[in-house]
Amino acid sequence: MAENDTVNERTSLLNPRGSKRPASEVNVHEEDIEEIIHSPDDEEEGLRYRRYSRQDSKTSDVQGTKLLSGLYESSDYDICENSLFLKEEKKYGTKVVKKELARWLVMGLIGVITALVACLIDVMVQLTSKMKYDVIAQYVDECVMGYCMAEPFLLWVALNAGIVLFGGILVAYVEPVSAGSGIPQIKCYLNGVLIPHVVRLKTLVCKVVGVICAVAGGLIVGKEGPMIHSGAVVAAGISQGRTDAFHLDFRIFEYFRSDHEKRDFVSAGAAAGVSAAFGAPVGGVLFSLEEGASFWNQALTWRIFFASMISSFTLNIVQSYISGHPWELSSPGLFNFGKFENISYSGLEIPIFILMGIIGGLLGALFNHINYSLSMYRKKYIDRKWMRVVEVMLVAGVSGAIAFVIIFFNNDCEPTRSDFESSAVQFFCVDGQYSATAAVLFQTPEESVKHLFHDQAGTYKPITLALFCIATFFLACWTYGLSIPSGLFIPGLLIGAIWGRLFGMCLQLLFQQLMSSWADPGKYSLIGASAQLGGIVRMTISLTVIIMEASGNITFGLPIMIVLMIAKWVGDIFNEGIYDMHVHLQEVPILGWEPPDMSSNISAAEVMSHPVSAFRTVESVGRLVDVLKKETHNGFPVVEDYDPSDDNDSEEIGRSFGTFCGTILRSQLIVLLKMKVFNENDDRIKLLQKLQLKDFRDSYPRFPPIQQIHISSNERDCTVDLRPFMNPAAYTVSDCASFSRVFRLFRALGLRHLIVVNKEHKVIGVVTRKDLSRYRISQHAGKISVSEMPFSHG
């Protein structure tokens, strides 16, 4: 027995006092939720139970939705060491080098194809954005003298809405999981939760086309975040050697068709996406480690770094040809901060940087709170596909309208400079001048970030930066979470770059003599960008390295690390990082890095599922089919000394289900039934000799449902010997094991289910991911309270 898909079929929860709760009570419609309270005064009594009204549980803050979805399945990273596995290991033991070389080949292909996808996105964004802004600029120049400024205003709004319309339709109607940056989904996948369609080819197509439309359509988004998701999809596809979208199987890399192998390649794809986006191969490796991977070792680190380096190198080569300078390798990523030359900082500025980190943490917490509130509203009320498309168009149109209004009413004219000729728009400025406001708005957000980093002092007036910062902040809050691919890295950097530059200008005005040698606007713009992004996403190690690699300046490593740490600490006081928030919004049963504090007082018997659906070592076909049709679990204990006829008394307290022998997966049973591996078959010996692990991999990861397996009435009386196919070395835990020990086993080993046995090694329950993730443990007034989160129906 393991996880099931629906709440109503959930088994009951056994507690030490012997009371049972049917799972149908634990759902979103229940009126009450039970809370277990541990207290030092309860040693004789054991555990006390009390009920509290759902109104008491409505103190939910931005930490979560107080719901978990019962529809998510888990990956099974545990290797099934049955006789077929041992036979294959013995047969192919001499081909270890070949398999290892295949791993390196796949890693190289992941880097190359991820880089090519990144180049495609970059070229298309540049072409479409340039065409759009050229048309608008032409209308502006014509209408300034003709007093028809309403025409470019409406044109800007219409072009934005029209471009994002196509991307919004793709996401809403074709593949909704391609919305957003994809980082929360990949984080869940690497944590061990299977998000439907998250690594499909169709998702990649919608992601690529959608992010082009989003950036070119004037939304405050970046194309770098979705590259992480795109790299993960590329990795998942290449490593399996086939595509279900086109029903093609190239019959290569078949030995990588398992959850634990696929996980490693997806980790590499995410790292390659970071490397392609920012030209930061080391940052990509650290990002994959810090944000996602549930399993790590030295060999995997080296392979992932190889994929990241190949990705950056391939993109560099292609970009050199696109720019017309073949093999001039100066563009390691889609977006880099440019060269920060002749910029230094004084040790006396570190307190200023700490202050900027505090500001970044506060603004990041505010950003996350507003975005969470908008996302909750969106989830509750914008629940139809056409409404989601309309919202995307509305935000794009409003973004264009606000930008035009800021330019129109804030006539910030500056002398024309050679480096602004390409993006200079005159608007109402006299000849020889250009509108600095229009220059920073008539381009994509990432180009605006570069200008804010490197434009000389005096380029922008404070009022221009203030208006730009406020508008960008709230538009970015509104944009992230729309039904369109959207990265959050660039908006976070842009907001911080604006207020960081404004912060430096204010310092220079307040302390003109002291700050004359310190207040370089580009320096404070970089620190502000780091603080703001850190306050939103709450990443530390990987983000420090990514920013250092993207800026090409290791000198600012210490200030960047300081502001990111301070921003994270300050932000964590108020709420979680944006990615964790969106994981909870999707009601995913994700497991954190560490078990809840003081959870050692809770035993496995308190959280396990009971009763258990178990199979005998030699089981009848009829019972196998009946249980598989009745239950939606994905794994079952295989036992001895067990009589299924006693299942009527299975809810008896302390009831055991036979001596544990191993576990067998639902997918394995379906393959055995499909291939008619029955003891009564005349050709059973020949079939067993012919049977290989390849027969089980062929249907991975989408095995046919039991309803599609035809079993005749005569075949129902046959039997199947499960011993050659079960995992005899499956992990078990004693019923008195602590919650924290069970949690660490799940987290470190990537388990899908853990069998709970008593002193006689007899099965009494099963712990699954949902059994662990449904509990939220808090401490108050010396007592530990365990609140159980209800499961929604999807």
Secondary structure by P-SEA (a helix, b strand, c coil): cccccccccbbbbbcccbbbbbcccccccccbbbbbbbccccccccbbbbbbcccccccccccccccccccbbbbcccccccaaaaaaaaaaccaaaaaaaaaaaaaaaaaaaaaaaaaaaaaaaaaaaaaaaaaaaaaaaaacccccaaaaaaaaaaaaaaaaaaaaaaaacccccccccaaaaaaaaaacccccccccaaaaaaaaaaaaaaaaaccccccccaaaaaaaaaaaaaaaccccccccccccccccccaaaaaaaaaaaaaaaaaaacccaaaaaaaaaacccccccaaaaaaaaaaaaaaaaaaaaaaaaaacccccccccccccccccccccccccaaaaaaaaaaaaaaaaaaaaaaaaaaaaaaacccccaaaaaaaaaaaaaaaaaaaaaaaaaccccccccccccccccccccccccccaaaaaacccaaaaaaaaaccccccccaaaaaaaaaaaaaaaaaccccccbbbaaaaaaaaaaaaaaaaaaaaaaaccccccccccaaaaaaaaaaaaaaaaccccaaaaaaaaaaaccccaaaaaaaaaaaaaaaaaaccccaaaaaaaaaccccccccccccccccccccccccccccccccccaaaaaaaaaaccccbbbbbccccccccccccccccccccccccccaaaaaaaaaacccccccaaaaaaaaccccccccccccccccccccccccccccccccccccccccccccccccaaaaaaaaaaacccbbbbbcccccccccccaaaaaabbbbbcccbbbbbbbbbccc
